[in-house]
Amino acid sequence: MTYFRKNINAMGGYTPGKQPKGGGYIKLNTNENPFPPSPKVLEAIKEAADDELRKYPDPMGTAAREKAADVFGVEPGMVLCGNGSDELLTMIVRAFAGEGDLIITPYPTYSLYETLAEIQGARFESIDFEEDYSLPADFARPDAKITFVPNPNSPSGTVVPKDVLRDLAGKLDGILVIDEAYVEFADSDCLGLVNELPNVIVLRTFSKSFSLAGMRIGFGFAQKEIIDGLIKVKDSYNVNRLFIAAAVAGLDDMEHVRGNAQKIRENRAHLTQQLRGLGAYVWPSQSNFVLARFSPPVSARRLFEELEARKILVRYFKYRRLEDCLRITVGTRQEIDALMGAMAELVESKAVVV
Amino acid sequence: MTYFRKNINAMGGYTPGKQPKGGGYIKLNTNENPFPPSPKVLEAIKEAADDELRKYPDPMGTAAREKAADVFGVEPGMVLCGNGSDELLTMIVRAFAGEGDLIITPYPTYSLYETLAEIQGARFESIDFEEDYSLPADFARPDAKITFVPNPNSPSGTVVPKDVLRDLAGKLDGILVIDEAYVEFADSDCLGLVNELPNVIVLRTFSKSFSLAGMRIGFGFAQKEIIDGLIKVKDSYNVNRLFIAAAVAGLDDMEHVRGNAQKIRENRAHLTQQLRGLGAYVWPSQSNFVLARFSPPVSARRLFEELEARKILVRYFKYRRLEDCLRITVGTRQEIDALMGAMAELVESKAVVV
């Protein structure tokens, strides 16, 4: 195929987690929230589904931008709306990294960062996390145009302390992106760093804590100069009218978000305990999923396959350091019990032994 | 601002048409449809605004993709969903044109193509349309990675015949993008060319003919190899659940679209006649807007300003060949009458004389 750029031809593309078409699945593979979104959000969408849809949306999503600024304690000029944090990640790569420029991430982490570097034709390097998923002392690469750190990290669920990230940003000549997709499930956040540092961008999404993965709502936070440059890169009318209505309503009901996050924290403790009871190693998670490592003779890959055959979806990654692991989304108590029942049975019957 | 790529720092960014915040405007500046969207679309959105929003959308928007394939007579593998055709244009530039690669458009046309080239760091050249907005004989630049031809063109509303575009595609080593944003208002379309030619992409949008600018619904059509490569570039879950529901419902009610398009054709004839009666030159439009050229002593810019002061928005472009023109969206009969009343008064009172 000669029409495409060389880097596009060479790349494989990102593979999202399975989204099964039929029903009856227990879906613990893509970190969706098991609890429904705020009824106020659904109401706001229905109200916005009117004849005004014939008109373009506000190019900046101003109502959502101002509400987000208010809720998160920054100026409206420090906020940017995107179709999920994915679109914001795309904008960031296009704005800051040209062909051949260096992009850095820790490893293992969200593999979309590498895909975005490939699309751009940028140079990509990853630096291994320590075994406990702390950042190695020599992680900072001052020459990187962009350094991505998801915090909490996926698939480990672990958190890098704010002080470490402040320190890291200070060592970089480029941009530090702190991807806080899962932060509502954590004990702390780094949003405040955008007020302190000119080279930090913090990303948030409504896909997990707001139970709105299907709406693709994301926000970026940074100093005004950074946001103004990103605006040049974004599609003119990137977010639609229903996005804006849903985002405003969602931000108006943070109680709903926090209530669900609390339930997920409790279920996470239960899931962690159950997995440990089955002999798995579980990293301490501050997210809505846990990473569990299984020891021989139990095979994580076989466990994944056998669970899928039972319509229970978890995530298995064929990557270094993860071959013996499963990433499991924290579901409802019922879902966790079904999962653990199936797992115990599989392990006991030796159906998942290497 | 040292963090951004040089080309991003150097560029100004695309300026969309004014989207006024308050009410009371007659809005004939951004080619929105004056008639409401299909009630079936609004109903479908309301139905989709349920607890399922907690889950990710289908990554390919399969339901919308299959429905579009059915309605437009191609295979589902030849269809790609995007947030408006804008997102598809962005994907196309990222997929086919690297830094320094050549992108060609006619001139004058939709200025977003140039903005996208700037963002990418691609080389951009435009080649003047003839005075009657036909393509010049030497338009084909075989070395261009992408050639964009909006058809009907904006801001002229004129159409390049299918045979000319087929011929053009055959002369190119790169991709020909035929941007059919306004095609439902025209007498013919070029979608069939994607079945004939491996290097043609045709774009459609729901922003104009479907009265859904606020939903950001676009579709790209091309041979499967092209679509498969573009999929690598798109954000994993680029379109949301409400997009998919609305697109399917909209495609199920083509009668609504065609009925409104017919009304707009009739109003366009009326508007054209009225403008000519006022002494303006109007290019023959096959779109939902017309380009009107005013002769001295009437100043198009002054006319634009005075109309805006009266809360009537039309589009004025400070570009070569357009300084004496206004692009006017075809509104309702009532809107046209209000516009023409104001225009006649302004011209008569010499309030808009240079």
Interface residues (C-beta under 8 A of the other chain):
Chain A: M1 Y3 F4 R5 K6 N7 I8 N9 M11 G12 G13 Y14 P16 Q19 K21 K27 T30 E32 N33 P34 F35 P36 P37 V41 L42 I45 K46 A49 D50 D51 E52 L53 R54 K55 Y56 P57 D58 P59 T62 N83 G84 D86 E87 T90 R94 A95 F96 A97 G98 E99 D101 L112 I119 Q120 G121 K145 G174 I175 P198 N199 S207 S211 L212 A213 G214 M215 R216 E225 I226 G229 I231 K232 V233 D235 S236 Y237 N238 V239 N240 R241 L242 F243
Chain B: M1 Y3 F4 R5 K6 N7 I8 N9 M11 G12 G13 Y14 P16 Q19 K21 K27 T30 E32 N33 P34 F35 P36 P37 V41 L42 I45 K46 A49 D50 D51 E52 L53 R54 K55 Y56 P57 D58 P59 T62 N83 G84 D86 E87 T90 R94 A95 F96 A97 G98 E99 D101 L112 I119 Q120 G121 K145 G174 I175 P198 N199 S207 S211 L212 A213 G214 M215 R216 E225 I226 G229 I231 K232 V233 D235 S236 Y237 N238 V239 N240 R241 L242 F243
